[in-house]
Amino acid sequence: MEALLILLLVAGANACGNPSYPAYTRVVNGINARPYSWPWQVSLEVDRGTYYSHTCGGSLIDSNWVVTAGHCISSGRAYRVVLGEYDRKSDEGPEEVITAAKIFVHPQWNPSCLSCGNDIALIKLTRPAVLNDKVKTACIPPAGYIFENDYPCYITGWGRLYTGGPLATKLQQALLPIVDHQTCEQRDWWGSIVRTTMVCAGGYEKSGCNGDSGGPLNCQGADGLWYVYGVVSFGSSRGCNTPQKPTVFTRVSAFNSWIDTVSEIPDRL
């Protein structure tokens, strides 16, 4: 399967998942990320009437498209994305602010049932992002691809620093090893709430938190490229760092066909 991953995506080695600024990859606890080391990470902002504010994360998967979580989108609201962002409180120069032209929430997403799955959405941008050393696209894993148990992946985002705490101003990252489905579906973990179209990661001292929703679970393949393997979906209601309650992500490789279909919809629709 690792060979398949390499063969299917080697042609895109220069186009996705290859940051100019290597990430810190030997940390366990959450830390400030190295600036621009996750160049596909976006801040999704919602229009509050007189200003826009951060509401979720997201990932640039094509110069025109961002993937985020379905629960990050509310009908009738206007959204924009900020690319090339690091410190949300500072204008550092490389930021690109692009409004959403169209938003496609998965048709089987049910906002009344987060655990039912299909928590994924695609945002078509009003103009292509300008790709450079600080703004790049992430790779998408091949359809059905599964990273093995305990595989080292990283969550990134500007979510709350701890349960009930403030949103981070600088982009954070934390190591969240994969928890395989067999473990995560055990009754004293998440049980039957976890679907096969989801992926669990962490579940010990580090996890996602409010504000990280929609952001990526970044996993580096054997080819050295980074893949958006998951989209932050939900965590424990008991707090952001609850043992045996890993962060649950929408598994992107379960939705390749839907992503391909949506991204091919003509602009006139």
C-alpha positions in Angstrom: 0.0 0.0 0.0 2.9 2.4 0.7 4.2 1.6 -2.8 0.7 2.4 -4.2 0.8 5.8 -2.4 4.1 6.6 -4.0 3.2 5.5 -7.5 -0.1 7.4 -7.6 1.3 10.7 -6.4 4.9 10.8 -7.5 3.8 12.9 -10.5 2.5 15.6 -8.1 5.6 15.7 -6.0 6.4 19.3 -6.9 2.8 20.4 -6.8 1.6 19.5 -3.3 2.6 18.5 0.2 6.1 19.9 -0.1 6.7 22.8 2.2 9.6 25.2 1.7 10.1 25.5 5.5 10.3 22.1 7.1 8.0 21.5 10.1 9.2 20.6 13.6 8.6 16.8 13.6 10.1 15.6 16.9 7.7 17.2 19.4 5.0 15.6 21.5 3.4 18.6 23.3 1.6 21.3 21.4 3.9 24.2 20.4 4.0 27.2 18.1 4.6 25.8 14.6 7.6 26.9 12.6 6.2 29.9 10.5 4.9 28.8 7.1 5.8 25.1 7.6 2.2 24.1 7.0 1.6 26.3 3.9 -1.8 24.8 3.1 -3.3 25.7 6.4 -6.0 28.4 6.2 -7.9 30.4 8.7 -11.6 30.2 7.8 -13.3 33.5 8.7 -17.0 34.3 9.0 -18.7 37.6 8.3 -20.0 39.0 11.6 -21.6 42.1 9.9 -18.9 44.7 10.5 -15.9 42.4 10.6 -14.7 38.9 9.9 -13.4 36.6 12.6 -11.7 33.2 12.8 -14.2 30.3 13.1 -12.4 27.2 11.8 -9.4 25.8 10.0 -9.1 24.4 6.5 -6.6 23.2 4.0 -5.8 24.4 0.5 -5.9 21.3 -1.8 -5.9 23.2 -5.1 -5.2 26.8 -6.0 -9.0 27.2 -6.2 -10.3 24.9 -3.5 -10.2 24.6 0.3 -11.4 21.6 2.3 -13.0 22.1 5.7 -15.6 20.6 8.0 -19.4 20.6 7.2 -20.2 21.8 10.7 -18.0 24.9 10.1 -20.5 26.2 7.5 -23.8 27.9 8.4 -26.4 28.6 5.6 -26.7 32.2 4.6 -23.3 33.3 6.1 -20.5 34.8 4.1 -17.0 33.3 4.5 -13.5 34.1 3.4 -10.1 32.3 3.9 -6.8 33.7 4.9 -3.8 31.9 3.4 -0.1 32.5 4.3 -1.2 33.2 7.9 0.9 32.6 10.9 0.2 35.1 13.7 -3.4 36.1 13.4 -2.8 39.3 15.4 -0.1 40.6 13.0 0.0 41.6 9.4 3.2 39.8 8.4 3.0 40.4 4.6 2.4 37.0 2.9 -1.3 36.8 3.8 -3.8 36.3 1.0 -7.4 37.0 1.8 -9.9 35.4 -0.6 -13.6 35.3 -0.3 -15.7 32.1 -0.9 -17.4 32.0 -4.3 -19.3 28.8 -3.6 -19.5 26.4 -0.7 -20.4 22.7 -1.1 -21.3 20.9 2.0 -21.5 17.1 1.6 -25.2 16.3 0.8 -25.4 13.6 3.5 -24.0 15.9 6.3 -26.6 16.2 9.0 -25.9 19.1 11.4 -28.1 17.4 14.0 -26.0 14.3 14.0 -22.2 15.0 14.1 -21.4 11.4 14.8 -23.3 10.3 11.6 -20.3 11.3 9.5 -19.9 13.1 6.2 -18.6 16.1 8.1 -16.8 17.7 5.1 -17.2 20.7 2.9 -15.4 22.2 -0.1 -15.0 26.0 -0.6 -14.5 27.3 -4.2 -12.5 30.5 -4.0 -13.4 33.6 -6.0 -9.9 33.6 -7.5 -6.9 31.2 -7.5 -4.5 31.5 -4.6 -1.1 32.7 -5.6 1.2 29.8 -4.7 4.7 30.6 -3.4 7.0 29.5 -0.6 4.5 30.4 2.1 1.3 29.3 0.3 1.1 25.8 -1.1 -1.3 22.9 -1.6 -1.5 19.7 0.5 -1.8 16.3 -1.2 -4.9 14.2 -0.9 -4.3 10.4 -0.1 -5.5 7.9 -2.7 -9.1 6.7 -2.3 -9.4 4.3 0.6 -5.9 4.8 1.9 -5.4 4.0 5.6 -2.4 5.0 7.7 -1.5 2.4 10.2 -2.0 2.5 14.0 0.3 4.8 15.9 1.5 6.5 12.7 2.8 10.0 13.6 0.6 12.7 12.3 0.2 16.3 13.3 -2.8 18.5 14.0 -2.4 22.2 13.2 -4.6 25.2 13.9 -5.5 28.3 15.9 -7.9 26.5 18.3 -8.2 27.1 22.0 -4.9 26.5 23.9 -6.9 24.5 26.5 -10.5 23.7 27.4 -12.2 27.0 27.9 -9.0 28.9 27.1 -8.2 31.6 24.5 -7.8 31.0 20.8 -4.2 30.8 19.8 -2.8 33.8 18.0 0.2 31.9 16.4 -0.4 28.7 14.5 -0.1 25.6 16.8 0.9 22.1 16.0 0.8 18.9 18.1 1.8 15.3 17.4 -1.3 13.1 17.3 -0.5 9.4 16.5 -3.2 7.5 14.6 -5.5 5.3 16.7 -6.8 2.5 14.5 -10.5 1.9 14.0 -10.4 -1.4 16.0 -9.1 0.4 19.1 -11.2 3.6 18.7 -14.5 1.7 18.3 -14.0 -0.1 21.7 -16.7 0.7 24.2 -14.5 2.5 26.6 -13.1 4.7 23.8 -15.6 6.1 21.3 -17.6 3.0 20.7 -20.1 2.8 17.8 -20.0 6.6 17.4 -16.9 6.2 15.2 -17.6 5.3 11.6 -15.1 3.8 9.1 -15.2 7.1 7.2 -13.6 8.7 10.2 -10.1 8.5 11.7 -9.1 8.9 15.3 -5.8 10.4 16.5 -4.3 11.3 19.9 -6.5 10.5 22.9 -3.8 11.1 25.5 -2.4 14.4 26.6 -2.9 16.3 23.3 -5.9 16.8 21.1 -7.8 19.3 19.0 -9.9 21.9 20.6 -12.6 24.5 19.8 -11.4 26.5 16.8 -9.4 23.7 15.3 -12.5 22.3 13.5 -12.1 21.9 9.8 -8.3 22.0 10.0 -6.0 19.2 8.8 -4.5 16.0 10.3 -1.2 16.2 8.4 0.5 12.8 7.7 3.8 12.5 5.8 3.8 9.6 3.4 6.7 7.3 2.5 7.4 9.6 -0.5 8.2 12.5 1.9 5.1 14.4 0.9 2.4 15.7 3.3 -1.2 14.6 3.0 -4.3 15.9 4.5 -5.5 12.6 5.9 -8.2 14.0 8.2 -10.5 17.1 8.7 -11.1 17.9 12.4 -14.6 16.9 13.2 -15.3 16.4 16.9 -13.8 15.6 20.4 -15.0 14.8 23.9 -17.6 17.0 25.5 -15.6 16.5 28.8 -12.7 18.6 27.5 -10.1 18.9 24.9 -7.6 16.5 26.5 -9.6 13.4 27.6 -7.8 10.0 27.8 -9.3 7.4 25.5 -11.3 10.1 23.6 -9.0 10.9 20.7 -9.8 13.7 18.3 -12.1 12.4 15.5 -11.5 13.5 12.0 -13.3 13.0 8.7 -11.1 10.6 6.8 -10.4 12.5 3.5 -9.5 9.3 1.6 -13.2 8.1 2.1 -14.4 11.1 0.0 -12.2 11.2 -3.0 -15.0 10.6 -5.4 -17.1 13.3 -3.9 -14.2 15.8 -4.0 -13.5 14.9 -7.6 -17.2 15.3 -8.6 -17.6 18.7 -6.9 -14.4 20.2 -8.2 -15.5 19.4 -11.7 -18.8 21.3 -11.4 -18.9 24.1 -14.0 -18.6 27.6 -12.6 -22.1 28.5 -14.0 -23.8 26.1 -11.5 
